[in-house]
């Protein structure tokens, strides 16, 4: 966070930064720090944390290390809802409704995935496989909407779909903060149910866990976290896949410690990606989603390869 605050087209030293933060200094550097870099840094951290916790929940309830919001269709549904808002309602409704549209899109698509996956309950492997297919369909529909929309809306939606934190401000941070805090706290309260479900449905049922009910509640928490994050940061991929795996190497498999660690790691990954995207190709500001995909793609292939060898 410190490095991200100091680095950019206008470079600062730590003495000037401390003066700006703790003294009422009116200058161009003060404006850059307080109204451009700091809100972007904190918003990026919240988005990464939300996506990582969402992926952690999905991997727990599906017992599949390849599960992530962008793979099972949640991100695709959230993207579709957000593009619908940008294309048809951005000139009519307040931007505060964007997370709602995003979550409705994610919830609708995930409901379809659950319906198609249902066979004496929602089985984890069916949920993943059908989610991949539905995610591809949502991407196609989103692309068609962008093509048919006006040029300004299309360009705005296209940049957003690459996953960019560019232009975020304190309003975006305050909009996302309650969603991230509430649903991350709720996921911690349900962490013992994820621990049970990760042992298998039969074991969880034998221990008195209401598997299907808690699975749906946890799935909704995952949808709310991913949907709200996508509404602000766009379609940022693979953080929900990478964050939980790094966290397991650090703290083990207990979800009481895995969830907060994943939140921290996910926020850190996106913050690093956005800092590199913002500073490596000056004066260009590259979307952070490009860097997370560049890291996540090979990581996903590595997981597939390691799973196939077991």
Residue pairs with C-beta under 8 A, 6 or more apart in sequence:
1 41
1 45
1 271
2 14
3 275
4 37
4 41
4 271
4 274
4 275
4 278
5 12
5 17
5 33
5 37
5 38
5 41
6 12
6 13
6 14
6 17
7 275
7 278
7 279
8 32
8 37
8 278
8 279
8 282
9 282
9 283
10 28
10 29
10 32
12 20
12 29
12 33
16 29
17 33
19 25
20 27
20 29
20 30
20 33
20 34
21 33
35 169
35 170
39 168
39 169
39 170
39 172
39 173
40 165
40 166
40 168
40 274
40 278
41 271
42 173
43 165
43 168
43 172
43 173
43 176
43 232
43 233
44 165
44 168
44 233
44 267
44 270
44 271
44 274
44 288
45 267
45 268
45 270
45 271
46 173
46 176
46 177
46 180
46 229
46 232
46 267
47 165
47 176
47 229
47 232
47 233
47 236
47 267
47 270
48 229
48 236
48 239
48 243
48 266
48 267
48 268
48 269
48 270
48 271
49 180
49 184
49 263
49 264
49 266
49 267
50 176
50 179
50 180
50 183
50 184
50 225
50 226
50 228
50 229
50 263
50 266
51 69
51 225
51 226
51 229
51 236
51 239
51 240
51 243
51 266
51 270
52 239
52 240
52 242
52 243
52 244
52 247
52 262
52 263
52 265
52 266
52 267
52 269
53 183
53 184
53 187
53 222
53 225
53 259
53 262
53 263
53 266
54 69
54 74
54 221
54 222
54 223
54 225
54 226
54 229
54 240
55 67
55 68
55 69
55 222
55 239
55 240
55 241
55 243
55 244
55 262
55 266
56 187
56 240
56 243
56 244
56 247
56 255
56 258
56 259
56 262
57 187
57 194
57 218
57 219
57 221
57 222
57 225
57 259
58 67
58 68
58 69
58 72
58 74
58 219
58 222
58 240
59 65
59 67
59 68
59 244
60 194
60 195
60 197
60 198
60 218
60 255
61 124
61 194
61 197
61 198
61 215
61 218
61 219
62 72
62 124
62 125
62 127
62 128
63 124
63 197
63 198
63 200
64 124
64 125
64 128
65 245
65 303
65 307
66 128
66 241
66 300
66 303
66 304
66 307
67 128
67 241
68 238
68 240
68 241
69 75
69 78
69 222
69 226
69 240
70 76
70 135
70 235
70 237
70 238
70 240
70 241
71 128
71 131
71 132
71 135
71 241
72 110
72 113
72 127
72 128
72 131
72 132
72 135
73 109
73 110
73 113
73 131
73 132
73 134
73 135
73 138
74 106
74 109
74 110
74 131
74 222
74 223
74 226
74 227
75 106
75 135
75 226
75 230
75 235
75 237
76 109
76 134
76 135
76 136
76 137
76 138
76 139
76 142
77 105
77 106
77 107
77 108
77 109
77 110
77 138
77 227
78 102
78 103
78 105
78 106
78 226
78 227
78 230
78 231
78 235
79 102
79 105
79 138
79 139
79 142
79 161
79 230
79 234
79 235
80 105
80 109
80 138
80 141
80 142
80 145
81 101
81 102
81 103
81 104
81 105
81 106
81 108
81 227
81 231
82 98
82 101
82 102
82 105
82 160
82 230
82 231
82 234
83 142
83 145
83 146
83 157
83 160
83 161
84 101
84 105
84 145
85 93
85 97
85 98
85 101
85 102
86 98
86 153
86 156
86 157
86 160
87 145
87 146
87 149
87 150
87 153
87 157
89 97
89 101
90 153
95 171
96 175
98 231
98 232
99 175
99 176
99 179
99 227
99 228
99 231
99 232
101 231
102 227
102 228
102 230
102 231
103 223
103 224
103 227
103 228
103 231
104 227
105 227
106 223
106 226
106 227
106 230
107 220
107 223
107 227
109 134
109 138
110 219
110 223
112 134
113 127
113 130
113 131
113 134
114 122
114 127
114 216
114 219
116 126
116 130
116 134
117 123
117 126
117 127
117 130
117 131
119 126
121 201
121 211
121 212
122 212
122 215
122 216
142 161
145 157
146 154
146 157
146 158
146 161
147 154
149 157
159 166
159 234
159 287
160 234
160 235
161 234
161 235
162 234
162 235
162 287
162 289
162 290
163 233
163 234
163 235
163 236
163 237
163 287
163 288
163 289
163 290
163 292
163 293
164 233
164 234
164 287
164 288
164 289
165 233
165 270
165 274
165 288
166 285
166 287
168 232
168 233
172 232
175 232
176 228
176 229
176 232
179 224
179 225
179 228
180 225
180 228
180 229
183 221
183 224
183 225
183 228
184 225
184 259
184 260
184 263
186 221
187 194
187 218
187 221
187 222
187 225
187 259
188 256
188 259
188 260
190 214
190 217
190 218
190 221
191 254
191 255
191 256
191 258
191 259
192 255
192 256
193 209
193 214
193 218
194 218
194 255
195 254
195 255
195 256
196 203
196 204
196 207
196 209
197 204
197 209
197 211
197 214
197 215
197 218
198 253
198 255
201 211
204 211
205 211
226 240
229 236
230 236
233 270
233 288
233 289
234 287
234 289
235 289
236 270
236 288
236 289
236 292
237 289
237 292
237 293
237 296
238 292
238 293
238 295
238 296
238 297
238 299
238 300
239 266
239 269
239 270
239 292
239 296
240 266
241 296
241 299
241 300
241 303
242 269
242 295
242 296
242 299
243 262
243 265
243 266
243 269
244 258
244 262
245 299
245 303
246 265
247 258
247 261
247 262
247 265
248 258
250 261
250 265
251 257
251 258
251 261
252 258
269 292
269 295
270 288
270 292
273 288
273 291
273 292
273 295
274 288
274 291
276 291
277 285
277 286
277 287
277 288
277 290
277 291
278 285
278 286
280 286
